[in-house]
Amino acid sequence: MCDASLEQDKEFDLRMPLLLSGQKFRTDLESFGCLAILSPLEGGAETRLLRRLRASGYQTQITSARGLGDPVVFLTQLHGIRPPHLGHQNVGRNGALGEVQQVIPQLNELLAEDKPLVLWLLEGQVLSKSELISINNLCEKEPRIKIVIEMGGARSIEWQPLNEFINQGD
């Protein structure tokens, strides 16, 4: 190998960790608490970022934004759900409404530990503006929770604070 190729390799080695470290993403997530992200539709970018966050001490959880209902209640409070209707039921038992089952919050067990938590919400474009605001308020209220919401696709990975994303739509 000639010296010129060694110089290029050293230069490449110095730039590569900065590209793959996810440091800027992590510092933005820590400072803003809640990020709106646009990622390539092929996938892969989010798992690399999640792996970097796990390596730096975060717990991670991936879930879909579809079917959350009230996101704050679903994620942090004990709440009731009604199971799907499965055909003919005894009217005298629970009427037409069905029986309510109590469900523990999705983040309950993860918040029991002292480690910070990153919740990655897929398909965030289905959330209304008021739901996005309530998720943002949750991040402000509970500093251990960091939330990343995928708001659509882009050719390269881009993110911004959720506050800015919400205000962009006005």
N, CA, C and O of each residue as an XYZ file, in Angstrom:
680
protein
N       0.833     -1.192      0.000
C       0.000      0.000      0.000
C       0.869      1.244      0.000
O       1.899      1.296      0.672
N       0.454      2.222     -0.744
C       1.223      3.459     -0.768
C       0.764      4.383      0.355
O      -0.283      4.174      0.967
N       1.563      5.396      0.608
C       1.262      6.336      1.692
C      -0.030      7.097      1.453
O      -0.741      7.424      2.404
N      -0.340      7.379      0.207
C      -1.560      8.126     -0.108
C      -2.802      7.340      0.322
O      -3.752      7.914      0.853
N      -2.789      6.031      0.090
C      -3.955      5.233      0.490
C      -4.052      5.138      2.007
O      -5.157      5.093      2.549
N      -2.914      5.106      2.706
C      -2.946      5.089      4.171
C      -3.519      6.396      4.707
O      -4.289      6.398      5.667
N      -3.135      7.515      4.075
C      -3.684      8.803      4.497
C      -5.188      8.838      4.308
O      -5.907      9.335      5.175
N      -5.673      8.322      3.195
C      -7.117      8.282      2.957
C      -7.807      7.407      3.994
O      -8.877      7.762      4.490
N      -7.203      6.261      4.328
C      -7.808      5.365      5.318
C      -7.879      6.028      6.687
O      -8.883      5.891      7.386
N      -6.823      6.749      7.084
C      -6.844      7.453      8.365
C      -7.942      8.508      8.359
O      -8.673      8.659      9.338
N      -8.053      9.226      7.264
C      -9.088     10.257      7.140
C     -10.472      9.619      7.206
O     -11.374     10.146      7.857
N     -10.633      8.493      6.534
C     -11.909      7.775      6.533
C     -12.256      7.308      7.948
O     -13.397      7.441      8.389
N     -11.261      6.760      8.657
C     -11.490      6.274     10.019
C     -11.886      7.398     10.954
O     -12.675      7.186     11.876
N     -11.354      8.585     10.734
C     -11.700      9.699     11.607
C     -13.116     10.203     11.358
O     -13.798     10.619     12.295
N     -13.559     10.171     10.122
C     -14.897     10.682      9.806
C     -15.994      9.659     10.087
O     -17.107     10.035     10.455
N     -15.700      8.395      9.920
C     -16.732      7.372     10.015
C     -17.419      7.308     11.384
O     -18.647      7.236     11.422
N     -16.687      7.329     12.516
C     -17.382      7.264     13.797
C     -18.334      8.433     14.017
O     -19.375      8.270     14.653
N     -17.990      9.604     13.502
C     -18.888     10.752     13.644
C     -20.190     10.520     12.884
O     -21.260     10.946     13.318
N     -20.086      9.849     11.757
C     -21.261      9.571     10.945
C     -22.163      8.538     11.617
O     -23.386      8.670     11.575
N     -21.584      7.527     12.228
C     -22.351      6.427     12.778
C     -22.647      6.527     14.270
O     -23.407      5.710     14.791
N     -22.080      7.490     14.966
C     -22.195      7.512     16.422
C     -23.590      7.881     16.915
O     -23.989      7.440     17.993
N     -24.335      8.672     16.163
C     -25.653      9.105     16.622
C     -25.567     10.134     17.729
O     -26.564     10.394     18.402
N     -24.407     10.723     17.933
C     -24.198     11.681     19.019
C     -25.101     12.903     18.881
O     -25.702     13.331     19.867
N     -25.209     13.469     17.694
C     -26.058     14.647     17.480
C     -27.522     14.306     17.753
O     -28.243     15.086     18.375
N     -27.950     13.141     17.287
C     -29.323     12.706     17.537
C     -29.570     12.574     19.038
O     -30.590     13.038     19.548
N     -28.632     11.938     19.743
C     -28.797     11.741     21.181
C     -28.803     13.059     21.946
O     -29.610     13.238     22.858
N     -27.922     13.975     21.590
C     -27.901     15.262     22.300
C     -29.173     16.053     22.012
O     -29.698     16.711     22.909
N     -29.679     16.003     20.781
C     -30.947     16.674     20.475
C     -32.098     16.040     21.243
O     -32.966     16.746     21.756
N     -32.110     14.722     21.325
C     -33.157     14.025     22.057
C     -33.110     14.372     23.545
O     -34.151     14.576     24.170
N     -31.910     14.438     24.108
C     -31.773     14.778     25.524
C     -32.168     16.217     25.803
O     -32.755     16.501     26.847
N     -31.861     17.123     24.897
C     -32.174     18.531     25.145
C     -33.637     18.860     24.876
O     -34.220     19.659     25.608
N     -34.248     18.273     23.853
C     -35.638     18.597     23.513
C     -36.643     17.625     24.118
O     -37.789     18.005     24.359
N     -36.243     16.383     24.368
C     -37.130     15.402     24.986
C     -38.038     14.677     24.020
O     -38.335     13.498     24.217
N     -38.484     15.355     22.981
C     -39.431     14.764     22.040
C     -39.048     15.211     20.626
O     -38.965     16.408     20.351
N     -38.816     14.250     19.738
C     -38.400     14.575     18.371
C     -39.378     14.008     17.354
O     -39.911     12.911     17.525
N     -39.604     14.775     16.293
C     -40.319     14.286     15.111
C     -39.242     13.915     14.102
O     -38.315     14.687     13.860
N     -39.369     12.736     13.518
C     -38.316     12.244     12.632
C     -38.922     11.809     11.302
O     -40.018     11.251     11.248
N     -38.187     12.079     10.246
C     -38.511     11.581      8.908
C     -37.373     10.644      8.528
O     -36.211     11.052      8.511
N     -37.697      9.407      8.229
C     -36.645      8.434      7.939
C     -36.891      7.769      6.590
O     -38.023      7.743      6.107
N     -35.842      7.234      5.981
C     -36.008      6.548      4.694
C     -36.989      5.386      4.820
O     -36.985      4.659      5.814
N     -37.821      5.223      3.810
C     -38.861      4.200      3.861
C     -38.305      2.783      3.812
O     -39.004      1.835      4.172
N     -37.061      2.623      3.372
C     -36.459      1.288      3.320
C     -36.235      0.737      4.715
O     -36.134     -0.477      4.892
N     -36.156      1.611      5.706
C     -35.904      1.179      7.076
C     -34.426      1.023      7.348
O     -33.595      1.215      6.460
N     -34.105      0.679      8.564
C     -32.715      0.468      8.949
C     -32.125      1.624      9.724
O     -31.338      1.403     10.644
N     -32.482      2.852      9.382
C     -31.908      4.011     10.061
C     -32.346      4.050     11.521
O     -31.549      4.352     12.409
N     -33.626      3.740     11.762
C     -34.128      3.805     13.135
C     -33.488      2.736     14.021
O     -33.223      2.988     15.197
N     -33.240      1.561     13.479
C     -32.637      0.516     14.309
C     -31.189      0.837     14.649
O     -30.716      0.494     15.732
N     -30.477      1.496     13.728
C     -29.110      1.916     14.038
C     -29.118      2.948     15.159
O     -28.295      2.880     16.071
N     -30.043      3.902     15.095
C     -30.125      4.915     16.149
C     -30.548      4.290     17.484
O     -30.011      4.648     18.532
N     -31.494      3.373     17.451
C     -31.912      2.698     18.688
C     -30.762      1.899     19.299
O     -30.601      1.877     20.520
N     -29.973      1.250     18.463
C     -28.823      0.493     18.961
C     -27.818      1.421     19.633
O     -27.242      1.078     20.665
N     -27.607      2.607     19.042
C     -26.691      3.581     19.645
C     -27.232      4.085     20.988
O     -26.472      4.281     21.935
N     -28.548      4.293     21.060
C     -29.149      4.759     22.309
C     -29.049      3.684     23.394
O     -28.758      3.995     24.549
N     -29.287      2.429     23.028
C     -29.158      1.339     23.997
C     -27.730      1.237     24.508
O     -27.507      0.992     25.693
N     -26.764      1.424     23.619
C     -25.355      1.342     24.004
C     -24.971      2.469     24.953
O     -24.031      2.328     25.735
N     -25.695      3.593     24.891
C     -25.373      4.711     25.785
C     -26.226      4.695     27.055
O     -26.239      5.675     27.799
N     -26.944      3.583     27.314
C     -27.611      3.425     28.599
C     -29.110      3.625     28.620
O     -29.706      3.610     29.697
N     -29.739      3.811     27.483
C     -31.191      3.991     27.432
C     -31.903      2.650     27.304
O     -31.380      1.712     26.703
N     -33.108      2.570     27.881
C     -34.021      1.476     27.567
C     -34.809      1.930     26.344
O     -35.094      3.119     26.209
N     -35.159      1.027     25.467
C     -35.907      1.421     24.274
C     -37.147      0.559     24.119
O     -37.168     -0.611     24.500
N     -38.170      1.160     23.556
C     -39.435      0.468     23.283
C     -39.943      0.993     21.942
O     -40.002      2.204     21.729
N     -40.307      0.086     21.040
C     -40.879      0.476     19.752
C     -42.343      0.060     19.754
O     -42.670     -1.073     20.107
N     -43.214      0.965     19.365
C     -44.631      0.636     19.254
C     -45.254      1.484     18.154
O     -44.663      2.473     17.719
N     -46.433      1.104     17.709
C     -47.129      1.853     16.677
C     -48.028      2.904     17.318
O     -48.575      2.685     18.399
N     -48.178      4.031     16.657
C     -49.063      5.086     17.152
C     -50.525      4.747     16.860
O     -51.425      5.338     17.456
N     -50.767      3.812     15.961
C     -52.151      3.440     15.638
C     -52.799      2.748     16.838
O     -52.211      1.859     17.452
N     -54.006      3.169     17.153
C     -54.762      2.532     18.219
C     -54.384      2.956     19.622
O     -54.799      2.311     20.586
N     -53.609      4.023     19.770
C     -53.225      4.471     21.105
C     -54.403      5.061     21.883
O     -54.435      4.983     23.111
N     -55.360      5.646     21.182
C     -56.420      6.360     21.895
C     -55.832      7.622     22.498
O     -55.221      8.422     21.788
N     -56.007      7.810     23.798
C     -55.363      8.927     24.497
C     -53.938      8.478     24.821
O     -53.752      7.636     25.700
N     -52.934      9.013     24.140
C     -51.572      8.492     24.281
C     -51.034      8.550     25.709
O     -50.391      7.602     26.161
N     -51.284      9.640     26.422
C     -50.727      9.793     27.763
C     -51.339      8.764     28.712
O     -50.626      8.142     29.500
N     -52.646      8.585     28.636
C     -53.311      7.592     29.489
C     -52.834      6.190     29.130
O     -52.536      5.393     30.019
N     -52.760      5.879     27.844
C     -52.344      4.556     27.395
C     -50.932      4.232     27.864
O     -50.653      3.097     28.250
N     -50.038      5.221     27.834
C     -48.639      4.978     28.158
C     -48.330      5.011     29.650
O     -47.430      4.303     30.100
N     -49.065      5.826     30.439
C     -48.630      6.067     31.817
C     -49.664      5.803     32.905
O     -49.302      5.833     34.082
N     -50.936      5.544     32.579
C     -51.956      5.388     33.617
C     -52.723      4.081     33.447
O     -52.848      3.553     32.342
N     -53.240      3.565     34.580
C     -54.116      2.409     34.538
C     -55.390      2.821     33.808
O     -55.973      3.857     34.126
N     -55.826      2.027     32.839
C     -56.995      2.408     32.050
C     -57.798      1.169     31.660
O     -57.290      0.047     31.662
N     -59.039      1.400     31.333
C     -59.920      0.306     30.953
C     -60.044      0.181     29.449
O     -60.002      1.178     28.728
N     -60.196     -1.049     28.977
C     -60.459     -1.307     27.556
C     -61.632     -2.268     27.464
O     -61.928     -3.005     28.405
N     -62.280     -2.248     26.337
C     -63.343     -3.215     26.066
C     -62.838     -4.162     24.990
O     -62.377     -3.721     23.937
N     -62.924     -5.472     25.251
C     -62.464     -6.426     24.233
C     -63.365     -6.379     23.013
O     -64.498     -5.906     23.101
N     -62.877     -6.863     21.868
C     -63.705     -6.847     20.666
C     -64.937     -7.725     20.840
O     -64.918     -8.710     21.578
N     -66.005     -7.349     20.150
C     -67.253     -8.110     20.208
C     -67.075     -9.409     19.439
O     -66.648     -9.393     18.284
N     -67.393    -10.524     20.063
C     -67.166    -11.828     19.445
C     -68.463    -12.553     19.111
O     -68.562    -13.769     19.273
N     -69.440    -11.812     18.651
C     -70.694    -12.438     18.275
C     -71.737    -12.339     19.370
O     -71.706    -11.405     20.171
N     -72.659    -13.285     19.418
C     -73.784    -13.244     20.354
C     -73.302    -13.369     21.796
O     -72.589    -14.309     22.144
N     -73.698    -12.412     22.624
C     -73.344    -12.415     24.035
C     -74.608    -12.434     24.874
O     -75.677    -12.050     24.399
N     -74.497    -12.868     26.094
C     -75.606    -12.852     27.030
C     -75.906    -11.401     27.399
O     -75.057    -10.722     27.978
N     -77.099    -10.924     27.071
C     -77.465     -9.526     27.305
C     -77.509     -9.222     28.794
O     -77.159     -8.116     29.208
N     -77.926    -10.172     29.593
C     -78.044     -9.934     31.019
C     -76.714     -9.770     31.726
O     -76.651     -9.190     32.810
N     -75.667    -10.270     31.130
C     -74.378    -10.241     31.824
C     -73.766     -8.838     31.853
O     -73.564     -8.280     32.932
N     -73.476     -8.276     30.718
C     -72.823     -6.961     30.669
C     -73.479     -6.027     29.667
O     -72.863     -5.039     29.268
N     -74.662     -6.293     29.262
C     -75.353     -5.414     28.336
C     -74.685     -5.395     26.983
O     -73.907     -6.288     26.646
N     -74.991     -4.379     26.218
C     -74.469     -4.280     24.859
C     -73.045     -3.742     24.831
O     -72.368     -3.837     23.808
N     -72.586     -3.180     25.941
C     -71.285     -2.537     25.938
C     -70.122     -3.495     26.095
O     -69.026     -3.218     25.609
N     -70.338     -4.603     26.757
C     -69.233     -5.519     27.014
C     -68.551     -5.189     28.318
O     -68.796     -4.146     28.925
N     -67.712     -6.074     28.730
C     -67.078     -5.922     30.029
C     -65.797     -5.105     29.885
O     -65.074     -5.250     28.899
N     -65.518     -4.259     30.855
C     -64.321     -3.421     30.836
C     -63.201     -4.169     31.549
O     -63.371     -4.652     32.668
N     -62.060     -4.255     30.885
C     -60.888     -4.895     31.487
C     -59.857     -3.819     31.794
O     -59.617     -2.935     30.972
N     -59.252     -3.888     32.963
C     -58.224     -2.925     33.356
C     -56.871     -3.372     32.800
O     -56.505     -4.545     32.886
N     -56.144     -2.423     32.233
C     -54.861     -2.705     31.594
C     -53.791     -1.836     32.235
O     -54.002     -0.645     32.464
N     -52.643     -2.437     32.524
C     -51.552     -1.637     33.088
C     -50.958     -0.757     31.996
O     -51.008     -1.116     30.820
N     -50.396      0.390     32.366
C     -49.789      1.275     31.363
C     -48.622      0.590     30.656
O     -47.921     -0.232     31.247
N     -48.426      0.933     29.405
C     -47.389      0.287     28.605
C     -45.989      0.577     29.134
O     -45.106     -0.275     29.039
N     -45.776      1.761     29.686
C     -44.436      2.131     30.142
C     -44.223      1.866     31.626
O     -43.164      2.198     32.159
N     -45.197      1.279     32.303
C     -45.144      1.099     33.747
C     -43.911      0.322     34.198
O     -43.180      0.788     35.071
N     -43.670     -0.840     33.627
C     -42.539     -1.677     34.041
C     -41.205     -1.043     33.672
O     -40.225     -1.183     34.404
N     -41.164     -0.352     32.547
C     -39.907      0.251     32.111
C     -39.526      1.458     32.971
O     -38.344      1.757     33.139
N     -40.527      2.145     33.513
C     -40.238      3.311     34.359
C     -39.857      2.911     35.782
O     -39.428      3.760     36.562
N     -40.007      1.628     36.133
C     -39.643      1.169     37.471
C     -38.127      1.264     37.680
O     -37.669      1.464     38.805
N     -37.360      1.122     36.617
C     -35.906      1.238     36.711
C     -35.505      2.719     36.642
O     -36.291      3.575     36.234
N     -34.276      2.992     37.048
C     -33.782      4.372     37.031
C     -33.258      4.810     35.677
O     -33.001      5.996     35.468
N     -33.095      3.874     34.756
C     -32.536      4.204     33.447
C     -33.522      5.052     32.646
O     -34.733      4.859     32.751
N     -33.005      5.996     31.839
C     -33.901      6.766     30.963
C     -34.503      5.867     29.890
O     -33.940      4.827     29.549
N     -35.648      6.276     29.364
C     -36.422      5.455     28.433
C     -36.671      6.219     27.142
O     -37.049      7.390     27.169
N     -36.458      5.557     26.013
C     -36.797      6.116     24.709
C     -37.946      5.299     24.138
O     -37.829      4.087     23.956
N     -39.052      5.968     23.858
C     -40.197      5.339     23.206
C     -40.188      5.786     21.751
O     -40.235      6.983     21.465
N     -40.129      4.830     20.833
C     -40.108      5.111     19.399
C     -41.490      4.777     18.855
O     -41.888      3.612     18.839
N     -42.226      5.799     18.407
C     -43.575      5.598     17.874
C     -43.529      5.563     16.348
O     -43.126      6.534     15.709
N     -43.944      4.439     15.774
C     -44.050      4.297     14.326
C     -45.381      4.883     13.868
O     -46.315      4.981     14.664
N     -45.480      5.267     12.621
C     -46.721      5.756     11.990
C     -47.323      6.940     12.741
O     -48.539      7.004     12.927
N     -46.491      7.866     13.167
C     -46.952      9.019     13.930
C     -47.802      9.992     13.138
O     -48.425     10.879     13.722
N     -47.843      9.846     11.819
C     -48.645     10.754     11.003
C     -50.131     10.585     11.271
O     -50.912     11.455     10.888
N     -50.559      9.490     11.921
C     -51.983      9.292     12.215
C     -52.415     10.058     13.469
O     -53.611     10.160     13.742
N     -51.468     10.592     14.228
C     -51.801     11.313     15.458
C     -52.292     12.725     15.131
O     -51.778     13.385     14.228
N     -53.295     13.169     15.886
C     -53.811     14.527     15.695
C     -52.875     15.532     16.361
O     -51.969     15.154     17.104
N     -53.101     16.799     16.088
C     -52.273     17.845     16.668
C     -52.390     17.844     18.194
O     -51.390     18.028     18.889
N     -53.589     17.640     18.715
C     -53.764     17.637     20.176
C     -53.052     16.439     20.814
O     -52.529     16.555     21.922
N     -53.027     15.294     20.130
C     -52.299     14.136     20.651
C     -50.795     14.391     20.652
O     -50.097     14.005     21.590
N     -50.296     15.043     19.599
C     -48.871     15.382     19.556
C     -48.506     16.355     20.676
O     -47.443     16.233     21.287
N     -49.384     17.316     20.943
C     -49.133     18.273     22.021
C     -49.124     17.563     23.370
O     -48.281     17.859     24.217
N     -50.055     16.624     23.581
C     -50.088     15.911     24.862
C     -48.856     15.022     25.034
O     -48.358     14.877     26.151
N     -48.357     14.427     23.954
C     -47.119     13.635     24.033
C     -45.944     14.535     24.367
O     -45.088     14.170     25.173
N     -45.897     15.703     23.755
C     -44.827     16.656     24.036
C     -44.878     17.103     25.502
O     -43.839     17.231     26.149
N     -46.085     17.338     26.023
C     -46.237     17.728     27.426
C     -45.802     16.608     28.362
O     -45.251     16.876     29.429
N     -46.042     15.364     27.978
C     -45.606     14.224     28.778
C     -44.085     14.220     28.920
O     -43.562     13.955     30.002
N     -43.375     14.515     27.826
C     -41.906     14.567     27.873
C     -41.426     15.675     28.797
O     -40.413     15.524     29.479
N     -42.150     16.787     28.823
C     -41.768     17.891     29.707
C     -42.037     17.546     31.170
O     -41.264     17.919     32.052
N     -43.151     16.825     31.427
C     -43.511     16.454     32.794
C     -42.611     15.369     33.364
O     -42.222     15.437     34.530
N     -42.281     14.381     32.566
C     -41.480     13.234     33.013
C     -40.144     13.249     32.274
O     -40.066     12.779     31.139
N     -39.087     13.784     32.904
C     -37.807     13.932     32.198
C     -37.118     12.619     31.833
O     -36.228     12.623     30.982
N     -37.500     11.487     32.450
C     -36.879     10.203     32.097
C     -37.388      9.673     30.773
O     -36.727      8.845     30.144
N     -38.560     10.137     30.335
C     -39.144      9.648     29.084
C     -38.722     10.544     27.924
O     -38.914     11.760     27.963
N     -38.153      9.940     26.907
C     -37.821     10.614     25.648
C     -38.628      9.913     24.567
O     -38.685      8.684     24.538
N     -39.249     10.675     23.683
C     -40.105     10.076     22.663
C     -39.666     10.533     21.272
O     -39.431     11.717     21.034
N     -39.564      9.574     20.368
C     -39.256      9.829     18.961
C     -40.477      9.371     18.169
O     -40.910      8.225     18.288
N     -41.032     10.278     17.356
C     -42.225      9.957     16.578
C     -41.887     10.023     15.102
O     -41.477     11.070     14.600
N     -42.059      8.905     14.401
C     -41.840      8.888     12.947
C     -43.033      9.538     12.282
O     -44.156      9.045     12.384
N     -42.791     10.646     11.600
C     -43.870     11.424     10.991
C     -43.952     11.249      9.483
O     -44.708     11.964      8.826
N     -43.204     10.330      8.925
C     -43.258     10.099      7.492
C     -41.901      9.683      6.966
O     -40.988      9.369      7.730
N     -41.784      9.686      5.655
C     -40.550      9.251      5.016
C     -39.807     10.393      4.373
O     -40.378     11.445      4.085
N     -38.546     10.179      4.153
C     -37.681     11.135      3.461
C     -36.537     10.350      2.827
O     -36.329      9.176      3.135
N     -35.802     11.010      1.942
C     -34.692     10.327      1.285
C     -33.537     10.076      2.247
O     -32.810      9.093      2.103
N     -33.368     10.954      3.221
C     -32.342     10.757      4.250
C     -32.982     11.064      5.599
O     -34.031     11.704      5.667
N     -32.354     10.610      6.654
C     -32.940     10.774      7.977
C     -32.842     12.241      8.418
O     -31.775     12.853      8.356
N     -33.968     12.783      8.860
C     -34.044     14.168      9.314
C     -34.877     14.192     10.589
O     -35.821     13.414     10.731
N     -34.535     15.073     11.509
C     -35.346     15.207     12.718
C     -35.382     16.657     13.155
O     -34.527     17.464     12.790
N     -36.394     16.962     13.943
C     -36.539     18.286     14.528
C     -37.338     18.152     15.814
O     -38.042     17.160     16.000
N     -37.240     19.138     16.708
C     -38.036     19.072     17.941
C     -39.526     19.003     17.604
O     -39.979     19.625     16.644
N     -40.276     18.253     18.388
C     -41.694     18.085     18.125
C     -42.425     19.425     18.188
O     -43.377     19.647     17.441
N     -41.985     20.318     19.077
C     -42.601     21.669     19.138
C     -42.547     22.354     17.776
O     -43.548     22.887     17.299
N     -41.382     22.334     17.161
C     -41.215     22.972     15.849
C     -42.085     22.298     14.800
O     -42.698     22.966     13.967
N     -42.136     20.972     14.845
C     -42.943     20.240     13.875
C     -44.417     20.595     14.010
O     -45.103     20.773     13.004
N     -44.911     20.699     15.235
C     -46.312     21.046     15.476
C     -46.598     22.456     14.979
O     -47.617     22.690     14.331
N     -45.710     23.391     15.275
C     -45.900     24.793     14.875
C     -45.746     25.003     13.374
O     -46.247     25.989     12.833
N     -45.055     24.081     12.694
C     -44.890     24.158     11.248
C     -46.231     24.025     10.540
O     -46.452     24.653      9.504
N     -47.122     23.215     11.090
C     -48.410     22.959     10.464
C     -49.367     24.136     10.519
O     -50.348     24.171      9.775
N     -49.095     25.112     11.400
C     -49.989     26.270     11.532
C     -49.922     27.193     10.350
O     -50.617     28.208     10.320
